[in-house]
Amino acid sequence: MTSVRDRGHSKRTGAATLPSDGRANNLSLVRRTLHAGGAMSRADLSRSLGLTRVTVSDLVSDLMDRGHVVELGQSGEVRPGKPAILVDINRQGLQVIGVDLSSETVLRSAVLDLDGNILERLERPVGTATGQAVVEQLLELVAETAAKATAPLLGIGVGTPGIVTGDGVVLTAPNLGWSEVPVRELLEEQTGLPTLVSNDADAAVHADHTFGGGCDDEILVKIGRGVGSGVIVGGQRARGAHSAAGEIGHVTVGTDPGTVCVCGRTGCLETWMSAPSLERALAEAAAGEDPDAATAVVYQEAGERLAIALAPVVGVLDLAEVVLSGPRHLLGGPLLDAVQQTLLARLLHQDPQPVTVRLAADPQDIVLRGAAVMVLWNQLGVA
């Protein structure tokens, strides 16, 4: 698993603070440092955080009482004096439930450990269900998943299509037939576990930022049945004034006539970049007289349209990375190149280049893992 120390972009961790209100912050700092850097002695923690050994020992004792930190035994490093005892985040003793509602065919869930590894996974076919029927399927799925846990559960994270408020209400998710569904409240009432609910693209960017080597200033574009994005700025996810930051699927990316979108307008990014739109365009290209040339045009135009939508965002926020998450056979190669080239042509030249474009490392499970990150942050201060 990639650690913070191994990444090409540094994390902004902030300085430690001292007593009263600062204690909770210092407890989070200890958990974050151990989660990112791995097991270390109390003395190493003291040097890393700039806190006294007495303070660190007190913080570690508190976290051990809570079950968040465990002792692993003596360090193998040879030093003068008494051998140091290593401590670490309780990676094996705590688990999280992640839920991914972004697929059009199945509801997916998993039990994960604190490193984002999937220990158990479950799926439930959606079929033609919408509205309350999907809610009931979700509640049943989460109950089944909780029964698979082999350690105490910290909480539940849910990544869902649509616009989600800060208190876990899905304001609108047309694909699920949902309007103002209080997902967090429903799951907390059923399970008694703290629950976090977020847009699926926002969950995905959390996963990339924490487990995928992402940097502190990035945008992740999630491409599936629709197109959405999650944005990290200064190490924090952008929410927006209406909890809708990253909703780029229905941004118009041209004045030329285009395919009519499901929203009723023409020229929306989704008509070029959603997976069904790309598959349809590629099938038409393959049936033409010069399939190779026509296919190249499809990839080039789709990549250009995406870059046109992203360039103002990247420029205004000075983002370092654009990450594409979705079917790799569609997004890799010529489409990725077209996004990179068009972005660079539309941004102020810098040396080194102002932004890099790459594919997400784990698109299949990225929402599940991102949902787990939300719980880690909420319950442990780890991200």
Number of C-alpha atoms within 10 A of each C-alpha: 11 14 14 20 11 12 13 10 14 12 15 10 11 8 11 17 16 12 10 8 9 12 15 14 17 22 19 20 23 26 24 20 20 20 22 20 15 14 21 18 20 23 17 15 22 17 12 12 18 13 17 14 15 12 16 22 16 13 21 23 14 14 19 17 11 10 14 18 24 21 16 15 12 13 15 10 8 9 9 6 6 8 14 18 16 19 22 23 27 21 16 13 16 20 29 28 30 32 30 26 22 23 15 14 14 15 20 24 30 28 29 22 23 22 20 25 17 19 14 15 16 16 15 14 13 18 10 10 15 15 15 13 13 19 20 11 17 22 16 13 19 23 14 13 21 21 9 16 19 14 13 13 18 20 24 30 30 31 28 26 23 22 21 26 17 12 14 21 19 23 16 16 18 12 15 22 15 19 15 14 19 18 22 21 17 17 21 15 12 12 15 11 16 18 26 25 27 29 31 29 30 32 29 31 32 30 28 26 25 22 24 19 19 29 24 22 21 28 32 29 28 27 23 19 17 20 23 26 25 26 27 23 16 15 18 13 20 17 18 9 7 10 16 19 18 21 17 21 23 19 13 18 23 14 8 7 8 15 14 12 15 11 8 8 13 20 20 24 24 30 26 26 25 21 20 16 18 19 14 12 19 19 13 14 19 15 11 12 9 10 15 11 12 18 19 14 17 20 25 18 16 25 24 23 22 25 25 19 19 20 18 14 15 21 16 8 15 15 22 20 20 25 21 23 25 22 15 14 8 17 23 15 11 17 22 22 18 20 29 19 15 19 27 18 12 14 16 10 10 9 5 6 11 17 18 15 19 17 18 24 16 17 19 12 19 28 34 31 36 31 34 35 33 29 27 23 14 17 14 20 19 21 20
